[in-house]
Amino acid sequence: MTGPTGAGLRMRVVVDAEERVRAFPPHLGEVVARGLVVLDRCRVVRYGGRETDG
């Protein structure tokens, strides 16, 4: 999938505690030059977790 300029589309998803996510937007100008930033709640429908040794 590509955008209007032919460049590949990118999407990053951040999942963390609400207070940490809400503290992040002031720093967006440092990491996002252009594009759309969406802050929204989500509903987890499945969580696979991580494998642990032992």
N, C-alpha and C positions, 0 to 999 in steps of 0.2 A: 504494500500500500504506500502511496506517495501523496504528498501535499500538492498544492497548486504550482509550486515552483519545481516539482519533480524530486524534491528532497524527501527522504524518508520521514515518516511521522514518528514522533516519540511520545511516550506517556510514562510518567513516573507516578507511582502510588506510594504514599507514606502512611503507615499505620502505627500509631503510638497512643499514649495517653492523651486525652483531649487537651489538657493544659499545655502539653509540649507541642502539639500540632498548632494550637492557637498562638503560641509564642513565635512560630516560624515566619509568618508573613512579612514582618519588617525586614527580613534578610533575603526576600525573594529577588530584589533588584540586583543582588550580588550573583545570583545563579541563573536567572531567567532574563534574557535580553528581549525576547518577544514571545508572544503566544498567549495562551489562556491558562489561568490558574483557577482551579475550582476547589473550594473547601466545603465538604459535605459529609454528613454522617453516612455510615454504611451499616449494613446488616450482614453479619457473617453467617453463611449458610453451611459452611463446612470448614473445619480447621484440621489439617493433617498433622500438625506438630512436627517436631524434629526427632530424628532417631537419636538415642543416647547409647553410649557404650556401657556395657556392664549392667 
